[in-house]
């Protein structure tokens, strides 16, 4: 497992469509979620571009969505791999990595305020992300000043977390146990169902030793909880307006 080195901690980042989060491994090998600067465990993946050139990320940017929609970028993950974000922001055509970098930069700064230097980061992506989308995620990390150690599939991350948590819940001592021994206690084959705020995917994985292999995956980068919400709003409008 990747842990801290002499130059600082390595953190894991879930760069989500609607919310993002970060965590690190403590000395026992357990994942600990890092609160952001506002003390919250998740940060809205929303960026507000102020007229004076300043950038606001997170809760305040999310509140500005309805007031200043032309200056807010949200759900940028859906456009990763594309040349430009879906619509101009503050009158400019911006690349998805350049927008996502502001989110990652805030996460990095918030983490460093709480725990000191961040030596590197592992960022998760949907299993169906192609090479272009993965590279765009790496580019965003670099623009944010992160040393991107690896990009891993979200269902793989979920499976590893499940195996670890199950092992600990049964009384295992993770800090004294090789990763392969921990993963051996998990189901050999499993389905990971990931319905997020903006994306949806289903992945079949197989765990063999300390390797997690993706057998099959499919998903939709433009289908998630946000779309469920919109359909409910549309239906309510049809019924009552």
N, C-alpha and C positions, 0 to 999 in steps of 0.2 A: 504494500500500500504506500502511496505517496504521502509523505509527511514533511515536517519542517526541516530545513537545512540550516547551515550556519549563518546564512544571509537573511533569513526570514522564513515565514511560513508559506506553504503552498496551499492555495484555496481552491475549492470547487465552486463553479458558477453555473447556475441554471439561468441562462439568458432566455426568458420566456416571452411569449407574444404579448401578454398583458401584464404579467408580474415577473420580476426576477428575484433571485435569492442567492446567497453564498454561504459556504460552510468550510470548516477545517476539521482535521482529525486531531483529537486530543491525545494525551500521552498513553491512553488506554486503547487507542485505535477507534474510538467512537466519533461519529460525525456530530459536530456542534454547529448549529446555525448561528450566523453572525448577524446581529441586529444592525440596521442602517443608522444613519445619523439622527433619525427621528425616533429611534428605539423600536422600530417595527421589523419583523422578520422577513417581510417581502417589500420590494420597491416597485411601484408601478412603472412599467416600461414605456414611459411617455416623456417626450422632450419638448420643452417650450422655448422658443427663440424670442427673446425680448427685443424691443426696438433699439435699445442701447447696445445690443450685441452680446449681452450676457445670456447664459444658458441655465435653465432650470430643469431639473430631472426629478421625477417621482410624484409624490402626492400633490404638490402645488401645481405641477404641470398638468396632471390629470384633471384637477378642478378647472383649469383654463380651457379644456377641450370645447365646451359649449360656448364660452365667451369669446375666445380668439381661435376659432378652428383653423384659420389660415396661417397661424403661427405655431401650431402644435403638430408634432409627428408621433403617431401611435401605431402599434402593431407592425413595426418595421421588420420583424422577423419574417413576416409573410413575403416580403420583397427581397430577402437575402438572395444574392446570386443575380439579381437584376441590375441593370446599369444605373437606373434611377429609382428613387422612392416613388410610390404610386401617384403622388401629387406634389406640386410645388409647396414649399414651406417658407413663409416669410418672403415670398416672391422669388425663391431660388429652387433650382432642381438639384437635389442632393442625392448622393449615393447612399444606399442602405448601410454599408459599413461605417460611413462617417457619422450617421445618426446613432447607430448602435454603440459606437465608441463613447458617446457621451454617457450612456447608461452604464457601460462597463467602467468608465473612469470614476463615476460616482461610487460605484460599488467598491472599487479599489481604494478610493480615498476614505470611505467610511470604515472599511476593514482596517486600514492602517492606523486610523485614529484610535481604534479599540485594541489592536494587538501588535502594532509595530509594522516593520517593513513586510511587504508581500513579495516573496521571491519568485513566484510563478503562479499560474492558474491552469486548471483543467476546465474546459467549457463543454457543456453538453448540448447536443443537437438531436433532432428527430432522426431515427434510423434511416428514413428514406431520403434524407438530404443528400443530393449529389455532390460531386467534387467542387463544383462552382459555389454552392451554398456553404459548404464547409470552409472553403478558402476565404469566402467573404467574412465568415465568423472569425477566422484567424486574423484577417486584416483589421477587423474592428478591434480585436484585442490589442494588436500592436499599436494602433492609433491611440488607444487608451493608455498606452504605456505599460501594458502587461507583457510578461514573458509567458507566452502561451505554450505550455508544456505538451498538451495533448488536447484533441477533440474526441470525445467519446459519445456513443449513442445513448440517448436518454433511457431507453428500455434496459440497456446493459447496466447503467447506473442504478436503475430501480431494482434490478435483479440482485445486484451485489449488496445493495442496502438491505433488501429483504433477507438475504442469506445471513448477513452479519447480525441483523436484529434478532432473527430467529435463534441464532447460535448463542447470543448473549442472554436471551430470554430463558434459554434452557440451562443457564448457569455456566456457560463457557467463558473462558478468559481470553478475549481477543488479542490482548497484548502479548500473550505467550504462545499463540497458535498461528502456524503458517496459513496464508490465505487459502491455499489449496485445501487444507483440512476444513476450513470454515465453509468453503463453497461446496464441498462434498456432502454437506448436510442439507443442501438445498435440493428442490426437485430437479431431476435431470433435464426435463423439458417443461417449459412454461410459456404461457401467453401473457404478454404485458399489454394492457389496454390503457391508452393514455389520451384522455379527453381533456385538453387544456383550454385556456381562454380563447385561443385563436387557431389552434391546430388540433388535428385528431389523427392518431395512428395506432395500429395494432401490430404487434411484433411477436413472432414465435422464436424463442431462444433455446439454446441447449447449453448446459453447464457441464464441462468436462475438465476435471482437475481445477486449475486456476484460470481456465479459459472460458469465456462466454462467447458463443458463436451465434450469430443471427441466421436463422434458417429461412425466414420469410418475413417480409414487412410490407405494409402498404398504409397509405394515409392521404390526408388532404390538408394542404397548407392553408387553405381558406375555409376551414370548417372547425368551429369550436364554440365554447360557451358564449362568446360575443354574438355569434350568429343565432344561437338559441334565443338569447335576449331580444335580438332584433325581430325575430319571427313572432315572439310573444307580443312585443310592442305593436307590430303590424296587425296582428290578429285582434288585439284590443281596439285598435283604431277602427278596424272594419266593423266591429261589433257596436261600438259606442259613439262613433262620430257620424 
